[in-house]
Amino acid sequence: MASWLPLLSDILPMILPSTTEVIRRARAPAHEPKARGGGGGGSVEHHAVVGRCDKMCASVLTTRPHSASPIRHNSEHDAIIYAVSGTCTLIVKEGFRGDLRRHRLGPGDFAFVPAWTEHQASNESDEEVVWLITQSGPRPVGAVLTDWGGDEVRAHS
């Protein structure tokens, strides 16, 4: 019987009715992270496609000019960032020694952020920056941190 389970998970999506859903920006709930320390307050995250499937979700992060998102990690979820507009710096804490690396992202660029990697969007330009963020889970998870390697301010979901 157990040998049928993998086969069922492949067949069920083909026979069960499913629907395509379009989420308009007006329906996407805004989430404005608030953090002590570590920057932040200059970004708004819209959870666009959340809870629709068990393997991925998508959000839109907008970072205002001359501001930064809070320092955070995505817990056990990997993330892929696609830079939609503007030029911004993705700052990540690499490895146990805590080396900070800066990666410039412009329109059309992608970045892969592994699970548990501390990161921050820093917009030093005069224009708004928009990123599309896809995470490997049904809804965004993670934590906002007080600083690099700091304590959790709160869980992010």
WOQUIQUI-V488578 format. One line per field, one symbol per residue. psi: psi as a letter, one per 40 degrees, with the letter a starting at -180 (. if undefined). Layout:
psi->???
This chain:
psi->ddeddddddddddddihiihhhhiddehhihhhhihieaaeeihhhhdghedieeiiiihhhhiifiiiihiifbehiihhhhdiihihhhihhadefhhihhhhiheiiihhiiehhiihhheieiihhihhhigidihiaihidiheaihdiih.
